[in-house]
Amino acid sequence: MGGKSILRVIPALVLAGTLSVAAYTTALAASGVKVIVNNVVITSGDIAKRAAFLRLQRQGGGAEEAKRQLIDEVLKRGEIARVQQSVSTQDVDAAFARFAAGNKMSTDQLGKILDQAGVGVDHFKQFIAVQMSWPRVVNFRFGNANRLSGGDLVKRMMEGGGNKPVTTEYFLQQVIFVIPESKRGAITAKRQAEANASRSQFPGCETSKVFAANYRDVSIRNLGRVLAQQLPEDWKPLVEKAGDGMTTGTRVTEKGVEYLAICKKRQVNDDTAAEIVFRAEDLGKKKAGGEDPNSAKYLEELREKAQIINK
């Protein structure tokens, strides 16, 4: 989930005084049951928070759109719990911290902004949890159907002239200059300077752990084989810019300051790579066309089975 795409307008709206703590407090005081979805209560206070969240994103729809979204989220949460595909609390906290860092804020600062806007940290984290968990549920349900059979692979290759698609294979290590959450604001700039300076001293992946021992609170993680189509969007341009045996530029993340080492890089065209390339192409077409049809179909099935009582 890209942080800036979700709440990129928070600072502007708060500084402009679009939302007030007083208005939010009044809304909560008048809180009452508005909808019951499969025995889960949605209150007017919940709707007020989501409506504030919509305003924060400069989206229309008001209370009605807020109610619709919350009904869908209750249905999704129930299914996430049923099939046991929820992300962990740590995953949600990490995403929250990543969003804060991406907007050059500490988590405390982000929390204050959310409270001031009338959204609240808990409401935002619940939203994050559903956003992160629901694709897992959809993949759990439809994942095998999305895999390409041997026949499909051959067909796609024939459409491309009979050749397997070529892609870039990377073997990567992750170098993390760790920053404790309690010190994030105070030492981030110092740690980033250390990480940047260390890149020219990086000896290569084989002796990276010895290298890390020369620094305080630096960890090395082997990421193994990663194809170009599997690179996270945040890292992709940095990895593609770096050469074989080199390191990427640094990024501030929820863990601290990180960069990636390119242990090995080569062009490949095996069957596994071909399937990943074709699936990435299909996913790109799906994103361009809007919502995943499997997700929409799944949610519609849940709505049809649900007991939804409006008060």
Secondary structure as UniProt FT lines:
FT   HELIX           3..7
FT   TURN            8..9
FT   HELIX           10..15
FT   TURN            16..17
FT   HELIX           21..29
FT   STRAND          33..37
FT   TURN            38..39
FT   STRAND          40..43
FT   HELIX           44..56
FT   TURN            57..58
FT   HELIX           62..83
FT   HELIX           89..102
FT   TURN            103..104
FT   HELIX           107..117
FT   HELIX           121..146
FT   HELIX           150..159
FT   TURN            160..161
FT   STRAND          167..178
FT   HELIX           181..183
FT   HELIX           184..199
FT   TURN            200..201
FT   HELIX           205..207
FT   HELIX           208..212
FT   TURN            213..214
FT   TURN            216..217
FT   STRAND          218..227
FT   HELIX           228..230
FT   TURN            233..235
FT   HELIX           236..241
FT   TURN            244..245
FT   STRAND          251..252
FT   STRAND          256..268
FT   HELIX           271..288
FT   HELIX           293..305
FT   STRAND          308..310
//
